[in-house]
Amino acid sequence: MTIATQGFTRRASAWAVLALAASMAITAAAFAAHPRPGARYTGTGKQYENNAAGGRYTSYVGRVSVSFRVSGDGRRVLGFVGHYKALFCNGSPGTVTDKSIAIRADGSFADTGQRPNHAPDGTVNGMEYLRIKGRFIGRGTTADVFYSDIVRFNSGDPRYRECGLKVKGSARAR
């Protein structure tokens, strides 16, 4: 009798743990922030470069702007444009852009890409790696955003083979 009771208790405990986990997952999904369909989001972020000792991204450059809009059905981020100031390694300002990024059920979005990097003379001197990610928070009127643009050069001093920027900020629905 004791063995059967212990087996029943273990099975009941296992089912209780599974039910609790499922309940928490459903609750988290229910409270996930969803964007405002059709809204335009604008904001700013802080830009950091990796020209600090050891290539760490601790060199603060300044504030830059970010904007995007949400599709009418609320399922995609459209026209993402994240600005950045001139990098120490290439001297020109620019943007990280994406035409369309899917919004997940938890209110987050992310995309990555890469393209050849060109030297001033037009030759390819490395690869440029782009990353965008974000999450709608609160009632969906604000999004935390992050984007980066990192160039990995084909040659040169190993200490300076990677040149990049990272921006972290937020955007609000207007």
C-alpha positions in Angstrom: 0.0 0.0 0.0 2.8 2.4 0.8 4.5 1.8 -2.6 1.3 2.4 -4.5 0.7 5.6 -2.5 4.2 6.9 -3.2 3.8 6.1 -6.9 0.5 7.9 -7.0 2.0 10.9 -5.1 4.9 11.1 -7.6 2.6 11.0 -10.6 0.3 13.6 -9.1 3.3 15.8 -8.3 4.6 15.4 -11.9 1.2 16.4 -13.3 1.0 19.3 -10.9 4.4 20.6 -12.0 3.5 20.2 -15.7 0.2 22.0 -15.1 1.9 24.9 -13.3 4.5 25.2 -16.1 1.8 25.3 -18.8 -0.2 27.8 -16.8 2.9 30.1 -16.5 3.6 29.9 -20.2 0.0 30.8 -21.1 0.0 33.7 -18.5 3.3 35.0 -19.9 1.9 34.9 -23.5 -1.3 36.7 -22.3 0.7 39.5 -20.7 3.2 39.9 -23.6 3.2 43.4 -24.9 1.8 43.7 -28.4 2.5 46.7 -30.6 -0.1 49.2 -31.7 -1.1 48.1 -35.3 -0.3 50.8 -37.9 1.6 53.0 -35.4 4.9 54.8 -36.1 7.5 54.4 -33.5 10.4 57.0 -33.0 13.1 57.3 -30.4 16.7 57.5 -29.6 19.5 55.3 -28.4 23.1 55.6 -27.1 25.8 54.6 -29.6 29.0 52.9 -28.4 32.1 51.9 -30.4 34.7 49.3 -29.8 37.8 51.5 -30.0 38.4 51.1 -26.3 41.2 49.0 -24.9 40.7 45.3 -25.9 38.0 46.1 -28.4 35.3 46.5 -25.8 32.2 48.6 -26.7 32.7 51.2 -24.0 33.5 54.3 -26.0 30.3 56.5 -25.9 29.7 58.4 -29.1 26.4 60.1 -28.6 22.6 59.8 -29.1 21.2 58.7 -32.4 17.7 58.3 -33.8 15.7 55.2 -34.6 12.3 54.8 -36.3 10.0 52.2 -37.7 6.3 51.5 -38.1 4.1 48.4 -37.4 2.0 46.8 -40.0 -1.8 47.2 -39.9 -2.2 43.7 -38.6 0.5 44.2 -35.9 2.6 41.2 -37.1 5.6 43.0 -38.7 8.0 45.9 -38.0 8.3 47.8 -41.3 10.9 50.3 -42.5 13.3 50.0 -39.5 15.9 52.8 -39.7 18.6 53.0 -37.0 21.0 55.9 -37.5 24.6 56.0 -36.3 27.4 58.6 -36.2 30.7 58.3 -38.0 32.8 55.3 -36.9 36.5 55.7 -36.0 37.4 53.2 -38.7 35.5 54.5 -41.7 34.6 58.1 -40.9 31.1 58.3 -42.3 27.7 58.2 -40.6 25.1 55.7 -41.8 22.0 53.6 -41.1 21.1 50.0 -40.2 17.9 49.3 -42.1 15.4 46.5 -42.6 12.2 46.5 -44.8 10.3 43.9 -42.8 10.8 42.0 -39.5 8.3 39.5 -38.1 7.0 40.2 -34.6 6.9 37.1 -32.4 4.0 36.1 -30.1 5.9 37.4 -27.1 6.2 40.9 -28.7 9.9 40.6 -29.7 11.4 41.0 -33.2 14.9 40.3 -34.5 16.8 40.0 -37.8 20.4 39.7 -38.9 22.2 40.2 -42.2 25.6 40.6 -43.8 27.2 42.2 -46.8 30.6 42.8 -48.3 32.4 45.9 -46.9 34.2 48.1 -49.4 37.3 50.2 -49.0 37.4 53.7 -50.4 38.9 52.4 -53.6 36.0 50.0 -54.1 37.8 46.8 -53.3 36.1 44.4 -50.8 38.2 44.5 -47.6 35.9 42.5 -45.2 32.4 41.6 -44.2 29.8 43.8 -42.5 27.5 42.1 -40.0 24.2 43.8 -39.1 21.8 42.9 -36.3 18.5 44.3 -35.1 16.4 43.2 -32.2 13.7 44.6 -30.0 10.7 44.0 -27.8 7.5 45.8 -27.2 7.0 46.6 -23.5 4.3 47.8 -21.2 1.0 48.4 -23.1 2.9 48.1 -26.4 3.4 51.9 -26.8 7.1 51.5 -26.2 9.8 49.2 -27.7 13.3 48.6 -26.4 15.6 48.4 -29.4 19.1 47.3 -30.1 21.1 47.3 -33.4 24.7 46.8 -34.4 27.0 47.2 -37.4 30.2 45.3 -37.1 32.9 45.1 -39.8 35.4 42.3 -39.8 38.4 43.2 -42.0 40.2 40.6 -44.1 43.7 41.8 -43.1 45.7 44.3 -41.1 46.7 44.6 -37.5 44.7 41.9 -35.6 43.9 44.4 -32.8 42.0 46.5 -35.3 40.4 43.8 -37.5 37.0 44.4 -36.0 35.4 47.8 -36.1 31.9 48.2 -34.9 29.1 50.1 -33.2 26.2 49.0 -30.9 23.2 51.1 -30.2 20.7 50.5 -27.4 17.6 52.7 -26.9 13.8 52.9 -27.0 11.1 54.1 -29.4 7.5 55.2 -28.6 4.4 55.1 -30.7 3.4 58.5 -32.1 
